[in-house]
Amino acid sequence: MELLNNWINGVNDILWSYILIIMLLGCAVWFTIKSRFVQFRMIGEMIRLLGDSAGKGEKGEKHISSFQAFAVSLASRVGTFAVSLASSVGTGNLAGVATAVAIGGPGSVFWMWLIALLGSSSAFVESTLAQLYKEKGKDSFIGGPAYYMLHGLGLRWMGVLFAVLISITFGFAFNSVQSNTICAAWEGAFGIDHAWIGAILTVLTLIVIFGGIQRIARVSSIVVPVMALGYITLALGIVLFNITRLPTVIETILSNAFGWEQAIGGSVGAALMQGIKRGLFSNEAGMGSAPNVAATAHVSHPVKQGLIQALGVFTDTLIICTCTAFIILFSGAPLDGSINGVQLTQQALSNEVGSIGSTFVALAILLFAFSSIIGNYYYGEANIRFITSKRSVLFIYRILVGGMVMFGALASLDLAWSLADVTMGLMTICNLIAISLLSRQAFLLLQDYVAQKKAGIKSPVFDKNKIPELKDKAQCW
């Protein structure tokens, strides 16, 4: 087992040190330039669109709103962010940034900010394409990278490959990580055995996922805002209490990202690697996960959901990630690796607000990670449906997802996370190739949207007949 884990870690080092870093940054910069910095110049429009309600659709159809699609994808972002950053120990944004700072130093926070600012353009492109190539399902729209690989590139094998990778990564590996770290936090705070918490999580997961995307959307649209606003309120309170120390913390972050002493010691490289690698796990921009739920939203123009998902990147990394970083850096908690993951964040909050901090972390992790389990499962379901329409296969997948939640509660996390690194890396490469080849179509849609806004149309509507290049590609428009 140890030999396998070492081999997988070796593959991860090669994959992340060279291929993925170049592809992620290259695509993010290219999309930013080609879209004329859409993530910055249209941020006002993003916020306005977030309030759009679900359309009625045709009789008998059920659609989710832009906000609900945003909430489901944010749920997964929040949990995935923490999972990746917690060095296979913690989960939730409460624990996430802890290990990035411990391993890469405070400078890693800056590189997370950078990948979020640039990567939001990738989120815009992939989610706009997901809307363009979505299909009508039985109860709602369906779509995502597998669908634009099939209909946009004409490569079903590529779509199937992506569907397999995302179903394994999110449905199995990530959910076992979420479960494991919920149990670790609750054992630390309340002394409850992993098996009991795992059993409860498994039952709750199965109840929700057998209810379909509408139930997933309803749960996420309630849980995500409550957990995020509650945590941000606490974090802002701590920041205000320590406001005189804020300039010092920001200076520490920047100096560790660029300082000569850090460069000579090699820590700048570590900060860069941790920030970019963990930044991707945080916001998922370009990974190909958020487009699966972005495609299910009912909007009048594909660009609308692209803009909303770009806003989700900002919400996750620039707000929630930053809140966690400031709490840890204000607290004086040790960053030498002696405390890691969720334990580090619990210690940081305890230093700031007293012993109740550890209890708060355990409760918040439950909300963050359970909502992440829900969002992660939906990504798998959507892609299983792409591979096959057999209900028996989906039923088996749901049971296996529940089983992996229980497995995560009882088993070691190391091997599961190493495998998740590999499958996520391959999944991201697959998606980045596809959206790079199809990005021109997203930019044509953006031009159409902007032109309608300039013409005084408050809510642009996509008419495929007005863009000849897209006339035969948009099945649902």
Secondary structure as UniProt FT lines:
FT   HELIX           2..14
FT   HELIX           15..20
FT   HELIX           21..34
FT   TURN            35..36
FT   HELIX           38..41
FT   HELIX           43..49
FT   TURN            50..51
FT   TURN            59..60
FT   HELIX           66..85
FT   TURN            86..89
FT   HELIX           93..104
FT   HELIX           107..132
FT   STRAND          135..136
FT   STRAND          141..142
FT   HELIX           145..151
FT   TURN            152..153
FT   HELIX           156..166
FT   HELIX           167..174
FT   HELIX           175..190
FT   HELIX           194..209
FT   TURN            210..211
FT   HELIX           213..241
FT   HELIX           243..245
FT   HELIX           246..258
FT   HELIX           260..265
FT   HELIX           267..283
FT   TURN            285..287
FT   HELIX           290..294
FT   TURN            295..296
FT   HELIX           302..313
FT   HELIX           314..321
FT   HELIX           322..331
FT   HELIX           341..353
FT   HELIX           356..387
FT   HELIX           391..410
FT   HELIX           414..454
FT   TURN            455..456
FT   HELIX           464..466
FT   HELIX           468..470
FT   TURN            471..473
FT   TURN            475..476
//
